[in-house]
Amino acid sequence: MTVSPDRTKVVIGPGNRWAGVYSQLDAKNLATSGGRVASVGVGGLTTGGGISFFSARYGFVCDNVLNFEVVLASGQIVNANSASNPDLWRSLKGGSNNFGVVTAFTMRAFDQGKFWGGFIGFDISTIEQQFNAFSKILGSPSYDPYAAIIYSLVLDAPSGTWSVASHVSYTKPEANPPFLQPLTSIPQTFSTARIASLTDFTVELNSSNPSGHRQLFATGTYGNSVDMMRTIWQLGNSTAQPVRGISNLKWSLSYQPLPTIITSKAATSGGNSLGLDVSDGNLFNVLLTATWDSASDDAAVNAAVQSLFSQASAKAKSLGVFNEYLYLNYAAPWQDPITGYGAGARSSLRAASKKYDPSQTFQKNVPGGFKLL
């Protein structure tokens, strides 16, 4: 990792994990937009879009890439930026591993010291108050760009009871900011909130998702609606019932704001491939995380999760809050995030693929990821 002499850029290798990047930047009182979990890799998160603690300030992580160094299928090494190969630059901002091998990311860097954040817990008895608080924050006409929320509902499978453990942050060293108080003023069951380093917060979030288990992510995107938030939780509960007896099952729903202050940033950063803009209105993303131990339970867990999101889509359409966008980094193997970017974005991605990879090596011969075909 290399920081430019003027401290406005940082060049990062794709094999890094974010904790390693942040630990070096923390020492310089700098940061860049990147992952919020220590063990997450730089390459996949960035080319999949990326949500950061700084998204309300700077947009998706991919909106902060100033240059991609890319090895094409031909072996040619090219740079993709606003002036050189700009169509490839935009395509890699959300288009994943479909165009070449990215060997370096030049990212926007900015001054950043310690800030306030941590986990706070709430009793499930106040869930309606919590949903209303989340919706009020998301719908604010003056969204505070320093605020971020990961609002998580966690099922204890053996007992069937739910708890709430949300991660809040404010990227200034100011405790309990007024903007977040609709949520933080609700009586809490616990709190780790403190002023700490970016690295420290990513390590904390990493500890909530230990490795060594089978895991499935799935995702959906919806317009701001308390009814929809409630429906997803109810569906999360009902669809979990057939799998609650699975050994060591962990089942959680995480809601994250995607206000227009985030989706507007692409327009001033050269564009991206995600297909979102301010016309979509204030959205929220939902991530279902399931972990379990045995491969013999894979089919049952996948069926339960598919049922949840199928029913959620139908309900969202009936409420008028359905959005086709699927955050690629959270998408299940059976979801289709590229189609969710919209027909225009998908057409542009395919055109770039044919231009930079005419033999379609990355579509036909590279395993993994979501293809454009």
C-alpha positions in Angstrom: 0.0 0.0 0.0 1.3 3.4 -1.0 0.0 6.9 0.0 0.7 9.8 -2.4 2.9 12.6 -1.1 -0.2 15.0 -1.0 -2.1 12.4 1.0 -5.1 12.5 -1.4 -4.6 9.0 -3.0 -3.7 5.5 -1.8 -2.7 2.6 -4.1 -3.9 -0.7 -2.7 -3.2 -4.2 -3.9 -6.3 -6.4 -4.4 -5.0 -9.2 -2.2 -5.2 -7.0 0.9 -7.8 -7.3 3.6 -9.3 -4.0 4.9 -7.9 -4.3 8.4 -4.4 -4.3 7.1 -5.1 -1.3 4.9 -6.7 0.7 7.7 -4.1 -0.1 10.3 -1.5 1.7 8.1 -3.8 4.6 7.3 -4.9 5.0 10.9 -1.2 5.7 11.8 -1.3 8.6 9.3 -4.7 10.0 10.4 -6.0 9.0 7.0 -8.8 6.8 5.7 -10.3 5.6 2.4 -13.8 4.2 1.7 -13.6 0.4 2.2 -15.1 -2.5 4.0 -16.4 -2.5 7.5 -15.4 -6.0 8.4 -11.7 -6.6 9.1 -11.3 -9.8 7.1 -13.1 -8.7 4.0 -10.9 -8.5 0.9 -10.2 -5.3 -1.0 -10.7 -6.7 -4.6 -14.1 -8.3 -4.3 -15.7 -5.7 -2.1 -14.6 -2.8 -4.4 -15.6 -4.3 -7.7 -18.9 -5.4 -6.3 -19.9 -1.8 -5.3 -19.0 -1.7 -1.6 -20.7 0.0 1.4 -18.5 1.8 3.9 -18.8 3.8 7.1 -18.2 6.8 4.8 -20.8 6.1 2.1 -23.0 9.0 3.0 -20.0 11.3 2.6 -18.4 9.7 -0.5 -20.8 7.2 -2.0 -20.2 3.5 -2.6 -16.7 2.3 -2.2 -16.4 1.9 -6.0 -17.2 5.6 -6.5 -13.9 6.3 -4.8 -11.7 4.4 -7.2 -9.6 6.9 -9.2 -7.8 4.2 -11.3 -7.9 0.4 -11.8 -4.7 -1.3 -13.1 -6.0 -4.2 -15.0 -4.5 -7.3 -16.8 -6.8 -8.2 -19.7 -7.3 -11.7 -21.0 -4.9 -10.8 -23.8 -2.2 -10.2 -21.2 -2.2 -6.5 -21.9 -1.9 -4.2 -18.8 -4.1 -1.2 -19.0 -5.2 1.6 -16.7 -8.9 2.5 -16.4 -9.8 5.9 -15.1 -11.8 9.0 -16.1 -9.5 9.8 -19.0 -8.1 6.4 -20.1 -10.6 3.5 -20.9 -13.4 5.3 -19.0 -16.0 2.6 -20.1 -13.9 -0.1 -18.4 -13.5 2.2 -15.3 -17.3 2.5 -15.0 -17.8 -1.2 -15.7 -15.4 -2.3 -12.9 -17.3 -0.1 -10.5 -19.8 -2.8 -9.7 -19.2 -5.2 -12.6 -17.1 -7.6 -10.5 -14.7 -10.1 -12.0 -16.0 -9.9 -15.6 -13.4 -7.9 -17.5 -9.9 -8.6 -16.3 -7.7 -9.1 -13.3 -7.3 -5.9 -11.2 -3.8 -5.7 -9.9 -4.0 -2.3 -8.2 -6.7 0.2 -7.0 -5.9 3.9 -6.7 -8.4 5.1 -4.2 -9.4 8.6 -2.9 -7.8 9.2 0.6 -9.0 11.8 3.1 -8.1 13.0 6.6 -9.7 10.9 9.3 -9.0 10.4 13.0 -10.9 8.4 15.5 -14.7 8.5 15.6 -17.7 7.3 17.6 -19.5 4.0 17.1 -20.2 0.5 18.4 -22.9 -2.0 19.0 -26.1 -1.1 20.8 -28.8 -3.5 21.9 -32.5 -3.1 22.1 -35.3 -5.2 23.6 -37.5 -6.8 21.0 -40.5 -5.3 22.8 -39.7 -1.9 21.4 -39.3 -3.1 17.8 -42.0 -0.9 16.4 -40.3 2.1 17.9 -37.1 0.9 16.4 -38.5 0.5 12.9 -40.1 4.0 13.1 -36.7 5.4 14.2 -34.9 3.8 11.4 -37.4 5.0 8.9 -37.3 8.6 10.3 -33.5 8.6 10.0 -33.6 7.1 6.4 -36.2 9.6 5.3 -34.6 12.7 6.8 -34.5 15.6 4.3 -31.1 16.6 5.7 -29.4 13.3 6.1 -26.2 13.7 8.2 -23.3 12.5 6.0 -21.3 11.3 9.0 -23.9 8.8 10.2 -24.1 5.1 9.4 -26.3 2.2 10.7 -26.4 -1.6 10.5 -29.6 -2.5 12.2 -29.6 -6.2 12.9 -32.3 -8.6 14.2 -30.9 -11.9 15.4 -32.8 -15.1 15.9 -31.9 -17.5 18.7 -32.9 -20.7 16.8 -33.4 -23.1 19.7 -35.8 -20.8 21.6 -37.3 -18.9 18.7 -36.7 -15.5 20.3 -35.2 -12.4 18.7 -32.8 -9.8 19.9 -31.4 -6.6 18.4 -27.7 -5.8 18.1 -27.2 -2.7 15.9 -23.9 -1.1 14.9 -24.0 2.6 14.7 -21.3 5.0 13.8 -20.6 8.7 13.4 -17.3 9.5 11.6 -16.5 12.4 13.9 -15.2 12.1 17.5 -18.7 13.1 18.8 -20.6 10.7 21.1 -24.3 10.1 20.6 -24.9 12.6 17.8 -28.4 14.2 17.6 -29.1 12.8 14.1 -29.0 9.2 15.4 -31.0 9.9 18.6 -34.4 8.7 17.3 -32.7 5.3 17.5 -30.2 5.7 20.3 -32.6 7.3 22.7 -34.7 4.0 22.8 -33.8 2.1 26.0 -30.8 0.0 25.4 -29.9 -3.5 26.7 -26.2 -3.0 26.1 -23.7 -0.7 24.4 -20.1 -0.9 23.2 -20.3 2.7 21.8 -17.0 4.6 22.2 -14.6 6.7 20.3 -12.0 4.5 18.6 -10.1 3.9 15.4 -11.5 2.7 12.1 -9.5 -0.5 12.4 -10.9 -1.2 15.9 -14.5 -1.0 14.6 -13.8 -3.4 11.7 -12.3 -5.9 14.1 -15.4 -5.5 16.3 -17.7 -6.2 13.4 -15.5 -9.1 12.3 -15.9 -10.8 15.7 -19.7 -11.0 15.2 -19.3 -13.4 12.2 -16.7 -16.0 13.0 -15.3 -18.2 10.3 -15.4 -22.0 10.1 -19.1 -22.5 9.3 -21.2 -22.9 6.1 -22.7 -19.6 5.3 -25.3 -18.1 3.0 -25.9 -14.4 2.2 -29.0 -13.2 0.4 -30.3 -9.6 -0.2 -33.1 -7.3 -1.3 -33.6 -3.6 -1.7 -36.8 -1.7 -0.9 -38.2 1.8 -0.6 -38.4 3.4 2.9 -41.4 1.7 4.6 -42.0 0.7 8.2 -44.6 -1.8 6.8 -41.9 -3.4 4.6 -39.4 -3.5 7.5 -42.0 -5.3 9.7 -42.9 -7.7 6.9 -39.3 -8.8 6.3 -38.9 -9.5 10.0 -42.1 -11.5 10.1 -41.1 -13.4 7.0 -37.6 -13.9 8.6 -39.4 -15.5 11.5 -41.9 -17.7 9.6 -39.4 -19.0 7.0 -36.9 -19.9 9.8 -39.3 -22.3 11.4 -38.6 -25.3 9.2 -34.8 -24.9 9.8 -34.7 -23.9 13.4 -33.6 -27.4 14.5 -30.5 -27.4 12.3 -27.3 -27.8 14.3 -25.7 -24.5 15.2 -28.0 -22.4 12.9 -27.4 -18.7 13.1 -30.0 -16.5 11.4 -30.0 -12.7 11.2 -31.5 -9.8 9.3 -29.5 -6.6 8.8 -31.2 -3.4 7.5 -28.9 -0.7 6.1 -30.0 2.8 4.9 -29.3 3.6 1.2 -30.5 7.3 1.2 -30.2 9.5 -1.9 -27.2 11.1 -0.3 -25.3 7.9 -1.1 -26.8 7.1 -4.5 -26.3 10.7 -5.7 -22.5 10.4 -5.4 -21.9 8.3 -8.6 -23.0 11.3 -10.8 -20.2 13.4 -9.5 -17.6 10.5 -9.5 -17.7 9.5 -13.1 -20.6 7.1 -12.9 -20.8 3.4 -11.9 -22.6 0.2 -13.0 -25.0 -0.1 -10.1 -28.0 1.4 -11.8 -29.0 3.6 -8.8 -29.6 7.3 -8.6 -31.7 9.8 -6.7 -34.8 9.0 -8.8 -34.9 5.7 -6.8 -35.6 7.7 -3.6 -34.5 6.6 -0.1 -33.9 2.9 0.0 -32.9 0.3 2.5 -30.9 -2.8 1.9 -31.6 -6.1 3.7 -29.0 -8.8 4.3 -30.0 -12.3 5.5 -27.1 -14.1 7.0 -27.5 -17.8 7.7 -24.7 -20.0 9.1 -24.8 -23.7 9.9 -22.4 -26.7 10.1 -23.5 -29.6 7.9 -23.6 -29.8 4.1 -26.6 -32.0 4.4 -28.6 -29.0 5.5 -27.7 -26.8 2.6 -30.8 -27.5 0.6 -33.2 -26.8 3.5 -31.5 -23.5 4.4 -31.4 -22.3 0.7 -35.1 -23.2 0.3 -36.0 -21.2 3.5 -34.0 -18.2 2.4 -35.4 -18.3 -1.2 -38.9 -18.4 0.3 -38.3 -15.3 2.4 -37.1 -13.2 -0.5 -39.7 -14.4 -2.9 -42.5 -13.5 -0.5 -40.7 -10.2 0.4 -40.6 -9.2 -3.3 -44.3 -9.9 -3.7 -45.1 -7.8 -0.7 -42.8 -5.0 -1.8 -44.5 -4.8 -5.1 -47.9 -4.7 -3.5 -46.7 -1.8 -1.3 -45.1 0.0 -4.2 -41.6 -0.2 -2.6 -39.9 -2.9 -4.7 -36.5 -2.0 -6.2 -34.8 -4.5 -8.5 -31.3 -3.5 -7.3 -29.4 -6.3 -5.5 -26.2 -5.5 -3.8 -23.8 -7.9 -5.5 -21.6 -8.5 -2.4 -24.6 -9.8 -0.5 -26.3 -11.7 -3.3 -27.0 -15.5 -3.0 -25.7 -17.8 -5.8 -29.3 -18.1 -7.0 -29.9 -14.3 -7.2 -29.0 -12.2 -10.3 -27.6 -8.8 -9.2 -26.4 -7.9 -12.7 -30.0 -8.0 -14.0 -30.9 -6.0 -11.0 -28.7 -3.1 -12.2 -31.3 -2.5 -14.9 -31.3 -3.1 -18.7 -29.2 -0.1 -19.5 -26.4 -0.9 -17.1 -26.4 -4.6 -18.1 -26.1 -3.6 -21.8 -23.2 -1.3 -21.1 -21.4 -4.1 -19.1 -21.9 -6.6 -21.9 -20.5 -4.1 -24.4 -17.4 -3.5 -22.3 -16.9 -7.2 -21.8 -16.9 -7.8 -25.6 -14.6 -4.8 -26.1 -12.0 -5.7 -23.5 -12.4 -9.5 -23.5 -13.4 -10.4 -27.1 -12.7 -14.1 -26.5 -15.0 -13.9 -23.5 -12.4 -15.6 -21.3 -13.8 -14.1 -18.1 -17.4 -15.2 -19.0 -16.6 -18.8 -20.1 -13.4 -19.9 -18.4 -13.2 -18.1 -15.1 -15.2 -19.8 -12.4 -17.1 -17.9 -9.7 -18.9 -14.6 -9.5 -22.0 -13.4 -11.4 -21.6 -13.5 -15.1 -23.0 -11.1 -17.8 -24.2 -13.8 -20.2 
